[in-house]
Amino acid sequence: MPPLPGTSATAPFASTPTEADPYLYQVGFGNQFASEAIPGTLPRACNTPQRCKYDLVSEQLNGTPFVSPRASLLHAWFYRIRPSVVHKKLKSLPKNPDIEANFSPSNEKVTFTPHDLGWDAFSIPKPSDSIDFIQGWKTISGHGDPASKEGLAVHIYTANSSMTNKSFCNNDGDLLIIPQEGRLDIQTEFGRIMVRSGELLVIQAGMRFTVGLPDGTARGYIQEIFGSHYELPELGPVGSNGMAMPRDFETPVADFDIDQSKWQVVVKLMGNLFVYEQDHTPFDVVAWHGNYAPYKYAMEKFINTATVDRDQSDPSIYCVLTAKSKRSGVALSEFLVFTPKWSVTRNTFRPPYYHRNVATEIMGMTYGTWSGSATSLHPGSLTYEPSYMPHGESFERWKEATSMDLKPQRIGEGAMAFMMHISSHVSLTEYALERSEKLQHQPDEFWNDFKGGFMDHLDEVNADLENAGRSGLQVEHRQ
Ligand SMILES: [Fe+2]
């Protein structure tokens, strides 16, 4: 039989727009992406032709030094209507006391504390106050600083107003944005991104973007990293599949406006804000290519991997993204997500075991009900477990977990929580400790009702010791 003609794809694979997210995305993590809003505007086999098509201007943006190992090189080329240098005088803006960038012990405005802390859901601005994404940004904690390009910051945002003819450029570091309430309709120099609760968004340092609020209000979390970039974690014995899969990351396609109205560009450097004006939109990139580009990821797509017979895995198996610190082999931060999964292990204490970690744990919740018993975590709230301080489930939960009949069970249904696993000690800001009005003090005595059962077994213990040829325990007052 002669071969029959099949068919060919007519375009590379891309996402499918929906009513909730009308934009198109390229898929993959760290690809060398290429996109042109007008066909033929990306130069072929050249980045800086003498004259670009339609007199577009070439401009490079990089996220790593020119001389970097090829595996870590990050940069992008824009082909835009005007170069970014076309703007008016740069001016300082008044200091926003709620934005912090210096987490050093020498900064009197931050505090290191070993207390477990939590915050109730942060308030959305009142309708009478018009607060946009940048104005509603408040720093909770962090370590290091952007000048040394080592460290990170944790922020929350609440907003009720779209940014209008105003864009933002963070020169301090990359932003990992986790919406909790309300979609963010984000225009970037690379194209448009819609992100919702359950998705994360990474916008790297030096990229200009503006945030619209299609649902009217918004609340969420931000992790900002200094001098590093997010990567997918190594898979080790997990193999080549599982966890966050590269194909599930989505990067925008080129999209530009012809807009010659007045725009502001707000720049953040060392936590201070500056602004310049220009007589045209910053979003005039007709084509671009490169691997330094923003992306989003729907965390419901995370492939959970865990033990299926007995014992527990460490929570690092829930790592979506990580970022290297300058200490070899130590992550600056691991971003973990807790999504619904089956728990099928036997002879195992199922909730998280009691532990004291070198890492600081900062948790938030995007939606649903938290199943843990020791912290008051709910959508829009935050908890803080400092390095080496002991924590785990309540005594009631421990009793239940150590005596329950273990069967396969579905856990975390309808819920999504996340954890920032931070390798360094972090300090807390004045906003977090004094001005947020949402601070919870986790009671130090929370576990003091824990009754150790060992003394109830003294007769058995002594019998075992005597059988082993050893003396029994000399305990006069049994409890
Ligand atoms: Fe923990």
Residues whose N, C-alpha, C, O or C-beta is under 5 A from the ligand:
A	BS01	LIG	E361
